[in-house]
Amino acid sequence: MKTKSEWIDAAARFQAEARSFVDGRFVSSPNAATLEHVNPATGLPQYALALADDDLLNRAVDVARRRFDDGAWSRCHPSKRREAFLKLAMLIEENCERLALCETLDTGKAIRDSFLRDVPGSATTLRWYAEAVDKIYGETAPVGPGVLATINLEPVGVVGAVIPWNFPIETAFWKVAPALILGNSVVLKPDEKSSRSALLAAALAVEAGIPEGVFNVVTGGAELGRAMGLHPGIDALSFTGSTEVGKKFLEYSAHSNLKMISLECGGKSANVVFADTADLDRAASSAAAGIFFHQGQVCSANSRLLVEDKIADEFVERLRKEALAYSPGAPLDPETPAGTMIGTSHRDAVLAKIAGGKRDGGHVIGGVTKTVEGCDNFIEPTIVTGLTETSELVREEVFGPVLCVLPFNGEDAAIRMANDSPYALAASLWTGSFSRAHRVAARIRAGTVSVNAVDALDPALPFGGFKGSGFGRDLSLYALRNYAQPKAVWFDFRD
């Protein structure tokens, strides 16, 4: 791991492509418009992102379709796809510093998280799907003598993926890996704030042996995402982002070709702490990590802390001390626990929501900006007590380092409060009772419930939610369902 000065020197020399990657090469639309990218940690412009127009999107979809139809990837032996995935995972690790700089310079994320978590996590996802490819079995149906009926998952063809800025490289492979391993072709649109790691990864995929045109990346903003949602040549589309935008993709599907849609949207995850928790210090430390990591810019962040009333004051004091460890700092400093907000407009939106909580009677600990090396896009960890369950700050996703604390009295009250949300992405539960852990986890509505842990994640586990958090799943074998259709084949061999 480099020192701060070494990372700064590397960043000063760093250059990366900011053009779309289509059919195995970096390209831009003729007379393409560009978008100036500003480093959120400095407020200074970094590079110009070339925006793809409709013609370039059409070209990407057309080449993806041709590559799917020619069968070089879609109908090759599974071992060939496994070999390419394993080589790509190795190349991702070999290029870890370059990819980590893409992530940190584009988003302001702490370099230690980009370098030690996000990029290696992407390689882990690739290896997991590589080893799963030849273990995906079909089925036979009990249809009687003289007949054989088989059911197999078939790739849909061309997959579109639209991903957010907070975990660019990891979210890209959460979608690209299961789509590609089935034999689909992919057109990926990263967020315009964080495109460079996906572009580099697509180039590495060709080097790894994935045929040109199978994995394409187009760069642009909301209009390009809309065009993908409406494109008749895209058979399935997976989106991660806000619930508001996720709903639009359902409309796009309805107004185009009824493409399959999978959505991983917003969250307002509850972290429930019972008084019988064996290690309250560990619970407090985990609660702080669950909301203040990456400045709270995490869809599954545990932003609602529900604490049994008899320990509420004591636990908040423990939590306040743990929050100090997440004071943000310069992203290129490897000792920095959290980097910056994604930009000034988002910082202002988060501060406005904190101010709304104050007007609703909340007591705010923190909630102020911090200036780091001349830039004030940093927000100190914020704990808010004294609000009711109906407060906007308690109910709405903030996407910042803001934790609302509410006391509860009794198990039924804890479950009711945890479920009283328009979202149902994730939840955490702390208790020393084995029976309570099972009982409460079964009644909490969330895609993932972490017991005596926060935001548990593994490639083998499906990630996604219910209600306003969307449907479909990333990771695990369940993600394959986003990019495949079951086909039944009936063989009648009776005389």
C-alpha positions in Angstrom: 0.0 0.0 0.0 1.5 3.3 -1.1 2.0 6.3 1.3 -0.1 9.4 0.9 2.7 11.2 -1.0 3.1 8.2 -3.3 -0.6 8.1 -4.0 -0.6 11.9 -4.7 2.3 11.5 -7.1 0.6 8.6 -8.8 -2.6 10.6 -9.1 -0.7 13.5 -10.7 0.6 11.2 -13.4 -2.6 9.2 -13.8 -4.5 9.2 -17.1 -7.4 6.9 -18.1 -9.8 6.7 -21.0 -13.0 8.7 -20.9 -14.6 7.5 -24.1 -17.0 4.7 -24.8 -15.7 1.2 -25.4 -17.5 -0.5 -28.2 -16.5 -3.6 -30.3 -13.2 -3.8 -28.6 -12.0 -0.2 -28.9 -12.4 3.2 -27.4 -14.6 5.4 -29.6 -16.6 8.5 -29.3 -19.5 9.9 -31.3 -18.7 12.3 -34.2 -18.9 15.8 -32.8 -19.6 14.3 -29.4 -20.6 16.5 -26.6 -18.4 16.2 -23.5 -19.0 16.6 -19.8 -16.4 18.2 -17.6 -15.7 15.9 -14.6 -14.8 17.7 -11.3 -12.9 15.9 -8.6 -15.3 16.0 -5.6 -12.4 16.1 -3.1 -10.8 19.2 -4.7 -13.5 20.9 -6.6 -11.2 21.1 -9.6 -11.9 19.8 -13.1 -10.1 16.6 -14.0 -11.1 15.5 -17.5 -13.8 15.6 -20.2 -16.1 12.6 -20.5 -17.2 11.9 -24.1 -20.9 11.5 -24.1 -22.4 8.7 -26.3 -25.2 9.7 -28.6 -28.1 7.5 -29.9 -26.0 6.4 -32.9 -23.2 5.1 -30.7 -25.7 3.3 -28.5 -27.3 1.7 -31.5 -23.9 0.6 -32.7 -23.1 -0.9 -29.3 -26.4 -2.8 -29.2 -26.0 -4.0 -32.8 -22.5 -5.3 -32.3 -23.6 -7.0 -29.0 -26.4 -8.7 -30.9 -24.1 -9.9 -33.7 -21.6 -11.3 -31.2 -24.4 -13.1 -29.4 -25.7 -14.6 -32.6 -22.4 -15.7 -33.9 -22.0 -18.0 -30.9 -18.3 -17.5 -30.2 -19.2 -16.6 -26.6 -22.8 -17.5 -26.2 -22.4 -21.1 -27.4 -18.8 -21.8 -26.4 -18.0 -24.5 -23.9 -18.5 -23.3 -20.4 -14.8 -24.0 -19.6 -13.8 -21.3 -22.1 -15.9 -18.7 -20.3 -14.5 -19.9 -16.9 -10.9 -19.5 -18.3 -11.6 -15.9 -19.5 -13.2 -15.0 -16.2 -10.2 -16.3 -14.2 -7.8 -14.4 -16.4 -9.8 -11.2 -16.1 -9.9 -11.6 -12.3 -6.1 -11.8 -12.4 -5.8 -8.7 -14.7 -8.1 -6.8 -12.3 -5.8 -7.6 -9.5 -2.7 -6.7 -11.5 -4.2 -3.4 -12.4 -5.5 -2.7 -8.9 -3.7 0.6 -8.4 -5.0 2.0 -11.7 -8.6 0.9 -11.0 -8.4 2.2 -7.4 -7.3 5.6 -8.7 -10.2 5.7 -11.1 -12.6 5.0 -8.3 -11.0 7.5 -5.8 -10.3 10.4 -8.2 -13.8 10.1 -9.7 -15.9 9.7 -6.6 -13.8 10.9 -3.7 -13.9 7.5 -2.0 -11.1 6.7 0.5 -8.2 5.1 -1.4 -7.8 2.3 1.1 -11.4 1.3 0.4 -10.9 1.4 -3.4 -7.6 -0.4 -3.2 -8.3 -3.0 -0.5 -12.1 -3.6 -0.8 -13.7 -2.6 -4.0 -11.2 -3.7 -6.7 -10.3 -7.0 -5.0 -14.0 -7.6 -4.4 -14.6 -7.4 -8.1 -12.0 -10.0 -8.8 -13.7 -12.2 -6.1 -17.1 -11.9 -7.8 -15.5 -12.9 -11.2 -13.9 -16.0 -9.7 -17.1 -17.0 -8.0 -19.1 -17.0 -11.2 -16.2 -18.6 -13.1 -16.4 -21.6 -10.8 -20.2 -21.7 -11.0 -20.4 -21.8 -14.8 -20.3 -25.6 -15.2 -22.5 -26.3 -12.1 -25.7 -24.7 -13.5 -27.8 -27.8 -14.2 -31.1 -28.1 -16.1 -34.1 -30.1 -15.0 -36.4 -32.8 -16.3 -40.1 -32.7 -15.7 -42.3 -35.7 -14.6 -44.5 -35.9 -17.7 -45.1 -39.7 -18.0 -43.7 -42.6 -20.1 -42.7 -42.1 -23.7 -41.9 -38.4 -23.2 -38.8 -36.5 -22.0 -39.3 -32.9 -21.0 -36.3 -30.7 -20.2 -36.1 -27.3 -18.7 -32.9 -25.2 -19.2 -31.9 -21.6 -18.5 -31.0 -19.9 -21.8 -29.3 -16.5 -22.1 -31.7 -13.7 -23.1 -29.3 -12.2 -25.7 -28.3 -8.5 -25.1 -28.3 -7.3 -21.5 -28.2 -3.6 -20.6 -26.9 -2.5 -17.2 -27.1 0.9 -15.6 -25.0 1.4 -12.4 -24.5 4.1 -9.8 -21.4 6.1 -8.8 -20.9 4.9 -5.2 -19.4 1.5 -6.0 -18.6 1.7 -9.7 -16.3 -1.3 -10.3 -18.0 -3.6 -7.8 -21.6 -2.9 -9.0 -20.4 -3.3 -12.6 -19.3 -6.8 -12.1 -22.3 -7.7 -9.9 -24.2 -7.3 -13.1 -21.8 -8.0 -15.9 -20.4 -11.2 -14.4 -23.6 -13.2 -14.1 -24.9 -11.8 -17.5 -21.7 -12.8 -19.3 -21.1 -16.1 -17.7 -24.5 -17.3 -19.1 -23.3 -16.3 -22.6 -25.1 -13.0 -23.0 -23.6 -9.9 -24.5 -23.6 -6.7 -22.4 -24.0 -3.0 -22.9 -23.1 -1.2 -19.6 -23.7 2.4 -18.8 -21.8 3.6 -15.7 -22.7 6.8 -14.0 -21.3 9.9 -15.7 -19.6 10.8 -12.4 -17.6 7.5 -12.3 -17.1 5.9 -15.7 -13.4 5.3 -16.0 -13.0 2.1 -13.9 -15.7 0.3 -16.0 -14.0 1.5 -19.3 -10.7 0.1 -18.1 -12.3 -3.1 -17.0 -13.9 -3.6 -20.4 -10.5 -3.2 -22.1 -9.0 -5.8 -19.7 -11.9 -8.2 -20.5 -10.8 -8.2 -24.2 -7.2 -8.9 -23.1 -8.6 -11.8 -21.0 -10.1 -13.5 -24.0 -13.7 -12.2 -24.0 -14.5 -11.6 -27.6 -14.6 -8.0 -28.9 -18.1 -6.7 -28.8 -19.4 -9.0 -26.1 -18.7 -6.4 -23.3 -19.4 -2.8 -24.3 -19.4 0.4 -22.2 -21.3 3.5 -23.2 -20.8 6.8 -21.4 -23.4 9.4 -20.6 -26.1 10.6 -18.3 -29.8 10.2 -17.7 -30.7 10.6 -21.3 -28.5 7.7 -22.3 -30.0 5.6 -19.6 -33.5 6.5 -20.9 -32.4 5.5 -24.4 -31.2 2.1 -23.1 -34.5 1.6 -21.3 -36.5 2.2 -24.4 -34.1 0.4 -26.8 -35.9 -2.5 -28.6 -32.6 -4.3 -29.1 -31.9 -4.8 -25.4 -33.6 -7.9 -24.0 -33.0 -7.4 -20.3 -31.9 -4.5 -18.2 -30.6 -4.3 -14.6 -30.5 -1.1 -12.7 -29.0 0.1 -9.4 -29.9 3.5 -8.2 -32.8 5.5 -6.7 -36.3 4.2 -6.4 -37.6 7.2 -8.4 -35.4 6.4 -11.4 -36.0 2.6 -11.0 -39.7 3.2 -11.6 -38.9 5.0 -14.8 -37.2 1.9 -16.2 -40.4 -0.1 -15.6 -42.1 2.6 -17.8 -39.4 2.3 -20.4 -39.9 -1.4 -20.6 -43.7 -1.0 -20.9 -43.3 1.5 -23.7 -40.8 -0.5 -25.7 -40.3 -4.3 -26.0 -41.3 -5.5 -22.5 -37.6 -6.2 -21.7 -36.9 -7.9 -18.4 -36.2 -5.5 -15.7 -34.4 -6.0 -12.4 -34.1 -3.2 -9.9 -31.9 -2.6 -6.8 -33.1 0.7 -5.5 -33.2 2.8 -2.3 -33.0 1.8 1.3 -33.6 3.1 4.8 -32.2 0.0 6.6 -33.0 -0.5 10.3 -30.4 -1.7 12.8 -32.2 -3.2 15.8 -30.2 -3.4 19.1 -31.8 -5.3 22.0 -30.7 -4.8 25.6 -29.6 -8.5 25.9 -26.8 -8.0 23.3 -23.7 -9.6 24.6 -21.2 -7.1 23.4 -22.6 -3.6 23.2 -19.2 -2.1 22.3 -19.0 -4.3 19.2 -22.6 -3.4 18.3 -21.8 0.3 18.6 -18.7 0.0 16.5 -20.6 -1.9 13.8 -23.5 0.5 13.9 -21.0 3.3 13.2 -19.5 1.4 10.3 -22.9 0.6 9.0 -23.8 4.3 8.4 -20.6 6.3 8.3 -18.5 4.1 5.9 -18.1 6.0 2.6 -19.8 9.0 4.1 -23.1 7.0 4.2 -23.3 6.9 0.4 -24.4 3.3 0.5 -27.9 2.0 -0.5 -28.0 -0.5 2.3 -26.6 1.8 5.0 -28.1 1.2 8.4 -29.5 4.7 8.7 -32.2 3.9 11.3 -30.9 2.8 14.7 -33.7 1.2 16.9 -32.4 0.7 20.4 -34.3 -0.8 23.3 -35.2 2.0 25.6 -33.5 0.7 28.7 -30.1 1.0 27.1 -30.7 3.8 24.6 -28.8 6.7 26.3 -25.9 4.4 27.1 -25.7 3.1 23.6 -25.8 6.5 22.0 -22.9 7.6 24.1 -20.9 4.5 22.9 -21.9 5.3 19.4 -20.9 8.9 19.6 -17.4 7.8 20.5 -17.2 5.3 17.7 -18.4 7.9 15.2 -15.2 9.9 15.8 -13.3 7.2 13.9 -15.1 8.1 10.7 -14.3 11.8 10.5 -13.7 12.3 6.7 -10.3 13.2 5.3 -8.2 13.5 2.1 -9.2 10.5 -0.1 -5.6 9.8 -1.2 -4.4 9.4 2.4 -4.4 5.7 3.1 -5.1 6.5 6.8 -8.4 8.3 5.9 -11.4 6.3 7.1 -13.9 8.1 4.8 -13.5 10.4 1.8 -15.8 13.0 0.5 -19.4 13.4 -0.7 -19.8 12.9 -4.4 -20.2 16.6 -5.0 -21.4 20.0 -3.8 -25.0 19.6 -4.9 -25.3 16.3 -3.0 -23.6 17.8 0.0 -26.1 20.6 0.1 -29.0 18.2 -0.3 -27.8 16.2 2.7 -27.3 19.3 4.8 -30.8 20.5 3.9 -32.2 17.2 5.2 -30.3 17.5 8.4 -31.7 21.0 8.8 -35.2 19.6 8.3 -34.6 17.1 11.1 -33.6 20.0 13.4 -36.9 21.8 12.5 -38.8 18.7 13.4 -37.3 18.8 16.9 -34.3 16.5 16.4 -31.2 16.8 18.5 -28.2 16.8 16.2 -24.7 15.6 17.1 -22.4 16.5 14.3 -24.1 17.5 11.0 -21.5 20.0 10.0 -19.1 20.3 7.0 -15.4 19.7 7.3 -12.9 21.5 5.1 -10.1 19.2 3.9 -7.2 20.7 1.9 -9.3 23.6 0.8 -12.5 21.7 -0.1 -15.6 21.6 2.0 -17.5 18.7 0.4 -17.1 16.6 3.6 -19.7 16.1 6.3 -18.9 15.0 9.8 -20.7 11.8 11.1 -24.1 12.9 12.2 -26.4 11.3 14.9 -29.9 12.6 15.3 -32.1 11.8 18.3 -35.5 13.0 19.5 -37.4 12.5 16.2 -40.7 10.6 15.7 -41.2 7.8 13.3 -43.1 10.1 10.9 -40.3 12.6 10.5 -39.0 13.0 7.0 -35.4 12.4 8.1 -36.5 9.1 9.6 -38.4 7.9 6.5 -36.6 9.3 3.6 -33.3 8.0 2.2 -30.5 10.6 2.9 -27.5 8.9 1.3 -25.2 10.6 3.6 -23.5 10.1 7.1 -26.8 10.7 9.0 -28.1 8.2 11.6 -31.5 8.6 13.2 -31.9 7.0 16.6 -35.3 5.9 18.0 -35.9 4.0 21.2 -38.3 1.0 21.4 -40.0 -0.9 24.1 -40.5 -4.6 23.5 -39.9 -7.0 20.6 -43.2 -6.4 18.8 -42.5 -2.7 18.8 -39.0 -3.2 17.4 -40.4 -5.3 14.5 -43.2 -2.9 13.7 -40.8 0.0 13.6 -38.2 -1.8 11.6 -40.9 -2.7 9.0 -42.5 0.8 9.0 -40.6 2.0 5.9 -41.3 2.3 2.2 -38.0 0.4 1.7 -37.0 -3.1 2.5 -33.4 -3.6 1.4 -31.4 -4.7 4.4 -31.6 -4.8 8.2 -29.4 -5.7 11.1 -30.3 -7.3 14.4 -28.3 -7.5 17.7 -29.3 -9.9 20.5 -27.8 -12.4 22.8 -30.8 -14.7 22.5 -30.7 -17.5 19.9 -34.5 -17.8 19.8 -35.1 -14.1 19.6 -32.6 -13.9 16.7 -34.5 -16.5 14.7 -37.9 -15.1 15.7 -37.2 -11.5 14.9 -35.2 -12.1 11.7 -38.1 -14.1 10.3 -40.5 -11.2 10.9 -38.3 -8.3 9.6 -39.1 -7.5 6.0 -35.8 -7.1 4.2 -33.8 -8.8 1.5 -30.9 -9.4 3.9 -31.0 -9.5 7.7 -27.6 -9.5 9.4 -27.7 -11.0 12.9 -25.0 -9.7 15.3 -23.4 -8.2 12.2 -24.0 -5.2 9.8 -24.5 -5.4 6.1 -23.3 -8.9 5.6 -22.3 -9.6 2.0 -20.8 -12.5 0.1 -20.9 -13.5 -3.6 -22.8 -16.6 -2.6 -25.7 -14.6 -1.0 -28.3 -12.8 -3.1 -28.4 -9.0 -2.6 -31.6 -7.0 -3.2 -34.8 -6.0 -1.5 -38.6 -5.8 -1.4 -41.1 -3.0 -1.6 -39.6 0.3 -2.8 -36.1 -1.3 -2.7 -36.9 -3.1 -6.0 -36.9 -6.7 -7.1 -34.5 -9.2 -8.7 -31.1 -10.0 -7.0 -27.5 -9.3 -7.6 -24.8 -11.9 -6.6 -25.3 -15.6 -6.1 -27.0 -18.0 -8.5 -30.2 -16.0 -8.0 -28.7 -13.2 -10.1 -28.7 -15.5 -13.2 -32.5 -15.2 -13.3 -32.1 -11.6 -14.3 -30.4 -12.5 -17.5 -31.9 -15.9 -18.5 -35.2 -17.4 -19.5 -36.3 -21.0 -18.7 -36.9 -23.0 -21.9 -39.0 -26.1 -21.9 -38.4 -28.7 -24.6 -40.7 -31.7 -25.1 -39.4 -34.8 -26.7 -42.1 -37.3 -27.7 -40.5 -40.7 -28.6 -43.6 -42.9 -28.4 -44.3 -45.0 -31.5 
